[in-house]
Amino acid sequence: MGALLTGRGLAVPATLVALPLGILAAWNPLAGLIFLGGGLLLIFVVLRAELLMLVLVAALPWEDALNYPSETITVVKLLGVLLFAAWLLRTAVRNDRLELPRTLIPVAILGFVVTLSYLLSPDTTVGVGKVLRYVLFIIFFFLVVQLTEDRAQVVRILRVIGLSATLAGAYALYRFVFDPASGLAAGPIGDPNDFAYFIACILPLVGYLIIRDRAARVPWALAFLLLSGTLLATLSRGALVGLAALAVWGVLSRRLPFAGVAVGAGVLITVAVLSLTFFAPLLQQRLDYKGNYDNKNVASRQATWSAALQMAADRPLLGIGPARFGEEAVNYVRNNPIASDKPVVHNSYLDVLAESGPVAMLAFLVFLGGTWRLIGRARDATIAAGDIDGRRLTTAMQATMVPAIVSAMFLSQQLTTPFWLIGALATVMARSAVSGEDPLRHVD
C-alpha cells in the first residue's frame, strides 16, 4: 500500500480523487470545494500526523477554554480522536513498527483496572467522563511514543507546549489584572490550582529552552518571567511546594547548579516584589480572599484524605468507582470546614486508591517510577557519550517530574498533561540512547 503514495504510484490515488472531484465540481461547485477541503485534510492527516500531534499538544494548555461543541465532546478530545485515526492510517500505509515500552505495561493495567472499577461501580452514569479522560490520556501517551522518533521531535514538542503555555499565561494574567471578576489567575485551565500545577511543571522545560535556543534566548527568558508571574498570581501553595522540592532536589542531587537554582528563585522573588509594588491593592484583595479560604484548607484536606483512606478500606479491591468520591463524600467526610456538595480528594495517589483500588494506585506509581528510571538511563547514556545537550534535556525532564510528583500530593492531577507527556517523551529519549542516536545530527 505504501507504493501508492510514492513515485508513479501516486497516479492511482490521484485519479481516484480527481475523477469524482471533477464530476462533483461540475454538478455543484460548493460541494466540490467541500470535498476538496475534506480530501486535503485527509491527506494531511495521513502524511503529516506529527503536525497534528503538535496541534494537540498546543491545545492542551487551553483545554477548559476549548469545551466546544460541549463539555463532553471538546476540541481537545476531537483532536485526540483525529490523531488516533491519523496514526492508524499512517501505520497501514507505512507499515511502521509498533513501539511498546515497558512503561506501557503499568499504563495498560491502570486503564484496565479503572475500566473494571467503573463497570462494577454502583452507578455507571457518574464516572463515564473520568474514565474517558483516562482512556484519552493513555491513548495520548501511546500516540506520542509512536509518532515521536528522535530528540529533534522531542525538542519541537517542548517548544510548542512552552509557547502555548506562555500565551495561556499571558491570557490568564491579563484577566487577573484587568477583570476583577476573574478571581485568581486561571482561564485556559479553569481551576487556578490546576493551572499553577501545569505552569510549575512547564517552567523547568522553558529553562532548558533558554539555554538551548541561543537565537531565541531572550524570548524564552521573557516567557519564563511571564509564567513565573502567572504562577504567583494563582496563589497556589501546592505548586510552590513542588517548586521548593525541585530546588532542594536540584541542589542536593547536584543535577542543577546552585547558581541556576538561585537565579530561578530570584526571578520568583523579583516578580513577587514588583507585583506587590505596582499592584498592591489588587493583590491585597485577592490575598484576603485566598487567606480566608486557606485558613480552612488544611483541615479540609485532612478530612478528604481521611475519607479517601476509609473508602479504600471499605472497598479494598476496585475502590468506589471513578469520579464517585464526591458522590460518596457525604458518608465519609467529617468536619470539613469548606462546605461542598462534591469535594475532591486533593491528592492524586489517594484519589486513584479510593476510586479504583490499590492495584490501580500501584500501577500508577510503577508508571511514574518507570518514567523516572527511563529518564535516568537516557541521562547516563548522554553523559557517557559526552552529549551536553542531551544531559541538559534529560535533567530538565527529571526537573519537571519533581514538582509533578510532589505537588500531586496536594492536588488531584493524575489526569493532567505533565505525567503523560513526560512519560511518553522519556521512552523516546531512552530509545534514542539505546539505539546510539548521534546527538550532533539533531542539533538545530
C-alpha positions in Angstrom: 0.0 0.0 0.0 2.9 2.4 0.7 3.8 2.2 -3.1 0.6 4.1 -3.9 1.9 7.1 -2.1 5.3 7.3 -3.7 6.6 7.9 -7.3 4.4 6.8 -10.2 2.1 5.0 -7.8 0.7 8.4 -6.9 -1.2 8.4 -10.2 -3.7 5.8 -8.9 -4.9 7.7 -5.7 -4.7 11.0 -7.6 -7.0 9.7 -10.3 -9.4 8.2 -7.7 -9.6 11.6 -6.0 -9.6 13.8 -9.1 -12.3 12.0 -11.1 -15.1 12.2 -8.5 -13.9 15.7 -7.6 -14.2 16.9 -11.2 -17.7 15.4 -11.6 -18.9 16.8 -8.3 -17.5 20.3 -9.0 -19.2 20.3 -12.4 -22.5 19.4 -10.7 -22.1 21.6 -7.6 -19.1 23.9 -7.2 -19.6 24.4 -3.4 -19.9 20.6 -2.8 -16.7 20.3 -4.9 -14.9 22.7 -2.6 -16.1 20.9 0.5 -14.9 17.6 -1.0 -11.6 19.1 -1.9 -11.1 20.5 1.6 -12.0 17.2 3.2 -9.6 15.4 0.8 -6.8 17.8 1.7 -7.5 17.3 5.4 -7.4 13.5 4.9 -4.0 13.8 3.1 -2.7 16.0 5.9 -3.9 13.5 8.5 -2.3 10.6 6.7 1.0 12.1 5.7 1.7 14.6 8.5 0.4 13.0 11.6 3.3 14.6 13.5 2.0 18.1 12.8 -1.4 17.1 14.0 0.2 15.8 17.2 1.8 19.2 17.7 -1.6 20.9 17.2 -3.0 18.7 20.0 0.0 19.5 22.3 -0.6 23.2 21.6 -4.2 22.8 22.6 -3.6 21.1 25.9 -2.8 24.3 28.0 -6.2 25.7 26.7 -8.3 22.6 27.5 -11.0 24.3 29.5 -11.3 27.2 27.1 -11.9 24.7 24.2 -15.0 23.0 25.6 -16.7 23.0 22.2 -19.2 21.8 21.0 -19.9 20.6 24.5 -18.2 19.9 27.8 -18.2 16.2 27.0 -17.2 16.4 23.3 -14.4 19.1 23.3 -11.9 20.3 20.7 -9.1 18.6 22.6 -10.9 15.2 22.6 -11.8 15.6 18.9 -8.1 16.3 18.1 -7.2 13.2 20.0 -9.6 11.0 18.1 -8.4 12.6 14.8 -4.8 11.9 15.8 -5.6 8.3 16.6 -7.2 7.9 13.2 -4.1 9.6 11.6 -1.8 7.1 13.3 -3.9 4.1 12.2 -3.9 5.3 8.6 -0.2 6.1 8.7 0.6 2.7 10.2 -1.4 1.0 7.5 0.4 3.0 4.8 3.9 2.9 6.1 3.8 -0.4 8.0 5.6 1.2 10.9 7.0 -0.8 13.7 4.9 -0.7 16.9 6.8 0.8 19.9 5.9 -1.0 23.1 7.9 0.5 26.0 7.9 -1.2 29.4 6.0 1.6 31.0 3.1 0.8 28.7 2.5 -2.3 30.9 1.5 -0.4 34.1 -0.3 2.1 32.0 -2.4 -0.7 30.4 -3.0 -2.2 33.8 -4.1 1.1 35.2 -6.5 1.6 32.3 -7.9 -2.0 32.7 -8.5 -1.7 36.4 -10.1 1.8 36.2 -12.4 0.5 33.5 -13.3 -2.6 35.6 -13.9 -0.4 38.6 -16.2 1.7 36.5 -18.2 -1.2 35.1 -18.7 -2.6 38.6 -19.5 0.7 40.3 -23.0 1.2 41.8 -23.8 4.0 39.2 -22.0 3.9 35.9 -23.6 7.2 34.8 -21.3 9.1 37.2 -17.8 8.0 36.1 -18.1 7.9 32.4 -16.4 11.3 31.9 -13.5 10.4 34.2 -13.0 7.0 32.5 -13.0 8.7 29.2 -10.2 11.1 30.4 -8.2 8.1 31.5 -8.6 6.5 28.1 -7.7 9.7 26.2 -4.6 10.3 28.2 -3.5 6.7 27.8 -4.0 7.0 24.1 -2.2 10.3 24.1 0.8 8.6 25.9 0.7 5.8 23.4 0.5 8.1 20.3 3.3 10.4 21.4 5.5 7.3 21.8 4.6 6.1 18.3 4.9 9.4 16.5 7.9 10.9 18.2 11.0 9.4 16.6 14.0 11.3 17.9 15.3 14.1 20.0 14.6 16.8 17.4 10.9 16.0 17.6 11.1 15.9 21.4 12.6 19.4 21.4 9.9 20.6 18.9 7.2 19.3 21.3 8.8 21.2 24.2 8.9 24.4 22.1 5.2 24.1 21.1 3.9 23.4 24.6 6.2 26.1 26.1 5.0 28.7 23.6 1.3 27.7 24.1 1.7 27.7 27.9 3.2 31.2 27.7 0.3 32.5 25.6 -2.1 30.9 28.1 -0.3 32.5 30.9 -0.5 35.9 29.3 -4.2 35.5 28.8 -4.7 34.4 32.4 -2.5 37.2 33.7 -4.4 39.8 31.6 -7.7 38.6 33.1 -6.2 38.6 36.6 -5.2 42.3 36.3 -8.0 43.8 34.2 -11.0 41.6 35.1 -11.9 42.0 38.8 -14.5 39.2 38.5 -11.9 36.6 37.3 -10.6 36.0 40.8 -7.2 34.2 40.8 -5.2 33.6 37.6 -6.8 30.8 35.6 -8.9 30.8 32.4 -7.4 28.5 29.8 -7.3 25.8 32.6 -10.3 26.8 34.7 -9.1 25.9 38.2 -6.2 28.1 39.5 -4.6 25.2 41.3 -4.6 23.1 38.2 -3.2 25.9 36.1 -0.5 26.5 38.7 0.4 22.9 38.7 0.7 22.9 34.9 3.0 26.0 34.9 5.2 24.6 37.7 5.8 21.6 35.5 6.5 23.6 32.4 9.0 26.1 34.0 12.0 23.6 34.0 11.4 22.9 30.3 11.3 26.6 29.5 14.5 26.9 31.5 16.1 24.3 29.3 14.9 26.1 26.1 16.6 29.3 27.4 19.9 27.5 27.4 19.4 25.5 24.2 17.9 28.0 21.8 20.5 30.7 21.8 18.9 32.7 19.0 15.6 32.8 21.0 17.2 33.1 24.4 15.6 36.5 25.2 12.0 35.5 24.2 12.3 32.3 26.2 13.6 34.3 29.2 10.6 36.6 28.9 8.4 33.6 28.7 9.9 32.3 31.9 9.3 35.6 33.6 5.7 35.7 32.4 5.0 32.2 33.5 6.5 32.9 36.9 4.3 35.9 37.4 1.2 33.9 36.3 2.1 31.1 38.8 2.3 33.6 41.6 -1.0 35.1 40.6 -2.7 31.7 41.1 -1.6 31.9 44.8 -1.3 28.1 44.7 0.7 26.8 47.6 0.7 23.3 46.3 2.6 24.4 43.1 5.0 26.4 45.2 5.7 23.4 47.4 6.5 21.5 44.2 9.0 24.1 43.1 10.6 24.2 46.5 11.1 20.5 46.3 12.6 21.0 42.9 15.1 23.5 44.3 16.1 21.1 47.2 16.4 18.1 44.8 18.4 20.1 42.3 21.0 21.3 44.9 21.3 18.0 46.9 21.5 15.8 43.8 23.8 18.3 42.0 21.5 17.9 39.0 21.1 21.7 38.9 23.8 24.2 39.5 23.3 26.2 42.7 23.6 29.4 40.6 20.8 28.2 38.4 18.5 27.5 41.3 19.4 30.8 42.9 18.5 32.6 39.6 15.2 30.8 39.4 14.3 31.7 43.0 15.5 35.2 42.4 13.1 35.5 39.4 10.2 34.4 41.5 11.1 36.8 44.3 11.7 39.7 41.9 8.4 39.1 40.2 6.6 39.0 43.6 8.2 42.2 44.8 7.4 44.0 41.5 3.8 42.8 41.7 3.4 44.0 45.3 4.9 47.3 44.2 2.7 48.0 41.2 -0.4 46.0 42.0 -0.6 46.2 45.8 -4.4 47.0 46.1 -5.3 44.3 43.6 -3.1 41.7 45.2 -4.3 42.6 48.7 -7.8 42.0 47.7 -7.0 38.6 46.2 -4.8 37.7 49.1 -7.6 38.5 51.6 -9.9 36.2 49.7 -7.3 33.4 49.4 -6.3 33.9 53.1 -9.9 33.3 54.3 -10.0 30.2 52.2 -6.6 28.9 53.2 -7.4 29.1 56.9 -9.8 26.2 56.2 -7.8 24.5 53.5 -5.5 22.4 55.7 -8.4 21.0 57.8 -10.4 20.3 54.6 -7.6 18.3 53.1 -7.2 16.3 56.3 -10.9 15.5 56.1 -10.9 14.4 52.5 -7.7 12.4 52.8 -9.1 10.5 55.8 -12.3 9.9 53.9 -10.3 8.5 50.9 -8.4 6.1 53.1 -11.7 4.9 54.7 -13.3 4.4 51.3 -10.3 2.4 50.2 -10.6 0.3 53.3 -14.3 -0.4 52.7 -13.8 -1.2 49.0 -10.3 -2.7 49.0 -10.3 -4.3 45.6 -11.6 -1.9 43.0 -12.5 1.2 45.1 -15.8 3.0 45.0 -15.6 3.7 41.2 -14.2 6.5 39.1 -15.5 10.0 39.9 -17.5 8.7 42.8 -15.5 10.3 45.6 -17.8 13.4 45.5 -20.9 11.2 45.5 -19.8 9.1 48.5 -18.3 12.0 50.4 -21.4 12.7 52.4 -21.0 9.3 54.1 -17.3 9.6 54.8 -16.1 13.2 55.0 -16.3 14.5 58.6 -15.6 18.0 60.0 -14.9 19.6 56.6 -14.7 23.4 57.2 -15.3 24.0 53.5 -18.8 23.3 52.5 -19.1 21.5 49.2 -21.6 19.1 47.8 -19.0 17.2 45.9 -15.5 17.7 47.4 -12.3 16.3 45.7 -9.5 14.4 47.4 -6.7 16.9 46.6 -4.2 14.1 46.4 -3.6 12.2 43.2 -2.5 9.0 44.8 -5.3 8.8 47.3 -7.7 9.7 44.5 -6.7 6.7 42.5 -6.6 4.5 45.6 -10.1 5.5 46.8 -11.8 5.3 43.4 -10.1 2.4 41.7 -8.3 0.5 44.4 -4.7 -0.4 45.4 -3.8 -2.2 42.1 -4.6 0.9 40.1 -2.6 3.1 42.5 0.3 0.7 42.4 0.2 0.7 38.6 0.2 4.5 38.5 3.2 4.6 40.9 5.1 2.0 38.8 4.4 4.1 35.7 5.9 7.1 37.4 8.9 5.1 38.7 9.5 3.6 35.3 9.4 7.0 33.7 12.0 8.3 36.2 14.2 5.3 35.5 13.9 5.8 31.7 15.0 9.4 32.0 17.8 8.4 34.3 19.0 5.8 31.7 18.9 8.3 29.0 20.8 10.8 31.1 23.5 8.3 31.9 23.9 7.5 28.2 24.2 11.1 27.2 26.8 11.7 29.9 28.8 8.7 28.7 28.6 10.0 25.2 29.7 13.5 26.2 26.4 14.8 24.9 25.9 18.1 26.8 22.6 19.0 25.3 21.2 15.5 25.9 22.3 15.7 29.6 20.6 19.1 29.9 17.4 17.8 28.3 17.1 14.7 30.4 17.9 16.8 33.5 15.0 19.2 32.6 12.7 16.3 32.2 13.6 15.0 35.6 13.2 18.5 37.0 9.7 18.5 35.6 8.9 15.2 37.3 9.8 16.5 40.7 7.1 19.2 41.1 4.7 17.0 39.2 5.1 14.2 41.8 5.4 16.4 44.9 2.5 18.8 44.1 0.3 15.8 43.2 0.3 15.0 46.9 -1.8 18.2 47.5 -3.7 18.3 44.2 -5.6 15.6 42.2 -3.6 15.8 39.0 -3.3 12.2 37.7 -5.4 13.2 34.7 -3.4 16.2 33.5 -0.8 16.7 30.8 2.6 16.6 32.6 2.7 13.0 33.8 1.6 11.6 30.4 3.6 13.8 28.2 6.9 13.4 30.1 6.2 9.7 30.4 6.0 9.4 26.6 9.0 11.6 25.9 11.0 9.7 28.4 10.6 6.5 26.4 11.7 8.3 23.2 14.8 9.6 24.9 15.7 6.2 26.4 15.0 4.6 23.0 17.3 7.1 21.3 20.1 6.5 23.9 19.8 2.7 23.5 20.0 2.9 19.7 23.1 5.1 19.8 21.5 8.2 18.3 24.0 10.7 17.1 23.4 13.8 19.2 25.0 16.1 16.6 22.6 15.0 13.9 19.7 16.5 15.9 21.1 19.9 16.9 19.0 22.6 15.1 
